[in-house]
């Protein structure tokens, strides 16, 4: 067993008073990011200087389509696998019940034979 000394954490400081908080807010720079509304994302950026050309946009669209089809294929395969797993589970239970019934039948036959 190890003997570690308990670490004593410093106490939490008292929260600032209302006057201190107001003085801090009043002293903040107007461009402080805390006081600025969040920038809204651009809706339709459109082509801008240095943006990819049409061929590159088509390639990106083709890649997105390929990834979408691949994702769809994965989801469909996953669903089929889950259905197969359920069918196998049911079949296993049926086989276990049949095996138990067979064991009982064998046991009964042995008792009758002796």
C-alpha contacts under 8 A as a table, 3 or more apart, distances in Angstrom:
res1	aa1	res2	aa2	distance
16	X	19	X	7.97
16	X	20	X	5.79
16	X	21	X	6.21
17	X	20	X	5.19
17	X	21	X	6.28
18	X	21	X	5.13
18	X	22	X	6.12
19	X	22	X	5.16
19	X	23	X	6.08
20	X	23	X	5.12
20	X	24	X	6.15
21	X	24	X	5.07
21	X	25	X	6.26
22	X	25	X	5.09
22	X	26	X	6.06
23	X	26	X	5.11
23	X	27	X	6.01
24	X	27	X	5.13
24	X	28	X	6.31
25	X	28	X	5.29
28	X	32	X	6.73
29	X	32	X	5.34
30	X	35	X	7.26
31	X	35	X	7.25
31	X	36	X	6.86
32	X	35	X	5.68
32	X	36	X	6.71
33	X	36	X	5.11
33	X	37	X	7.95
42	X	45	X	5.91
45	X	48	X	7.43
47	X	51	X	6.05
47	X	52	X	7.97
48	X	51	X	5.36
52	X	55	X	7.91
52	X	56	X	5.68
52	X	57	X	6.43
53	X	56	X	5.39
53	X	57	X	6.27
54	X	57	X	4.94
54	X	58	X	6.06
55	X	58	X	5.08
55	X	59	X	6.20
56	X	59	X	4.99
56	X	60	X	6.17
57	X	60	X	5.00
57	X	61	X	6.11
58	X	61	X	4.95
58	X	62	X	6.06
59	X	62	X	5.01
59	X	63	X	6.14
60	X	63	X	5.02
60	X	64	X	6.17
61	X	64	X	5.04
61	X	65	X	6.17
62	X	65	X	5.03
62	X	66	X	6.09
63	X	66	X	4.98
63	X	67	X	6.14
64	X	67	X	5.12
64	X	68	X	6.04
65	X	68	X	4.95
65	X	69	X	6.13
66	X	69	X	5.20
66	X	70	X	6.08
67	X	70	X	4.95
67	X	71	X	6.02
68	X	71	X	5.07
68	X	72	X	6.15
69	X	72	X	5.02
69	X	73	X	6.05
70	X	73	X	5.05
70	X	74	X	6.18
71	X	74	X	5.01
71	X	75	X	6.21
72	X	75	X	5.12
72	X	76	X	6.14
73	X	76	X	5.17
73	X	77	X	6.04
74	X	77	X	5.11
74	X	78	X	5.98
75	X	78	X	5.01
75	X	79	X	6.23
76	X	79	X	5.12
76	X	80	X	6.29
77	X	80	X	5.04
77	X	81	X	6.10
78	X	81	X	5.04
78	X	82	X	6.21
79	X	82	X	5.12
79	X	83	X	6.25
80	X	83	X	5.09
80	X	84	X	6.09
81	X	84	X	5.00
81	X	85	X	6.00
82	X	85	X	4.99
82	X	86	X	6.24
83	X	86	X	5.13
83	X	87	X	6.27
84	X	87	X	5.04
84	X	88	X	6.07
85	X	88	X	5.07
85	X	89	X	6.10
86	X	89	X	5.04
86	X	90	X	6.26
87	X	90	X	5.16
87	X	91	X	6.12
88	X	91	X	4.95
88	X	92	X	5.97
89	X	92	X	5.07
89	X	93	X	6.31
90	X	93	X	5.17
90	X	94	X	6.30
91	X	94	X	4.99
91	X	95	X	6.14
92	X	95	X	5.06
92	X	96	X	6.07
93	X	96	X	5.03
93	X	97	X	6.17
94	X	97	X	5.15
94	X	98	X	6.13
95	X	98	X	4.94
95	X	99	X	5.96
96	X	99	X	4.98
96	X	100	X	6.12
97	X	100	X	5.07
97	X	101	X	6.14
98	X	101	X	5.04
98	X	102	X	6.07
99	X	102	X	4.99
99	X	103	X	6.14
100	X	103	X	5.06
100	X	104	X	6.24
101	X	104	X	5.06
101	X	105	X	6.16
102	X	105	X	4.98
102	X	106	X	6.13
103	X	106	X	5.11
103	X	107	X	6.08
104	X	107	X	5.03
104	X	108	X	6.14
105	X	108	X	5.10
105	X	109	X	6.18
106	X	109	X	5.09
106	X	110	X	6.17
107	X	110	X	5.14
107	X	111	X	6.26
108	X	111	X	5.10
108	X	112	X	6.26
109	X	112	X	5.09
109	X	113	X	6.05
110	X	113	X	5.02
110	X	114	X	6.28
111	X	114	X	5.46
